[in-house]
Amino acid sequence: MTYRHLAIALTSALFLAVAVDAQGPQAHERGTAHRAGNIEHGRYLAERVAMCIECHSRRDANGNLLQSELFEGGPIPFAPPWPNDWANRAPRNKGLPGYSDEQAMRLLTQGAIGRDGKPLRPPMPRFRMTTQDAADVIAFLRSLP
């Protein structure tokens, strides 16, 4: 994957995150209990929809994901389009170290709210996942060795 393709993919993911953020949780999802997380669906969401894998995984010199370093965290693979308070590293999210299930659920359903209750820095998208999708992503990330 070239850097141009990566930039297009990440820009698309950012636009998707903004669109999802604008919708917010649906009325029928707020305050409802969710079933146990589905690991395979969580993998699909983290790798193909929310694109967590793109920033939270290390890359080789050619920009390819290192399969042995997936979700281990690493440098953000692109620069901000304008000067701002932009994070330069994505933390390890394999296993969700330091996050309780409740904190991780809040982060994924209420717009990137960190453990301390404050918004996370860009480029972290402001996700508004359903409680079930968030439970699935949490189950997947916790399942990683």
Secondary structure, 3 states (H helix, E strand, C coil): CCHHHHHHHHHHHHHHHHHHHHHCCCCCCCCCCCCCCCHHHHHHHHHHHCCHHHHCCCECCCCCECHHHCCCCEECCCCCCCCCCCCCEECCCCCCCCCCHHHHHHHHHCCCECCCCCECCCCCCCCCCCHHHHHHHHHHHHHCC
